[in-house]
């Protein structure tokens, strides 16, 4: 885990938001059950990865401030 430029973080999150909007607009009705199950598995992996990022963001915030300041 290296240090990241704030502009790179902003760009990555803008890309993520655009991708999330695109995914939300997809029509899944033509996929068969195995494909849907695979997508559910992929979404679960992404959810776990997102939770890990949430913990890293919180840890960075805790290291820089106090609960009272937040």
Protein Blocks (a to p, Z undefined) as FASTA:
>chain_A
ZZddfklmmmmmmmmmmmmmmmmmpcfklpcfklmmmmmmmmmmmmmmmmmmmmmmmmmm
mmmmcfklZZ
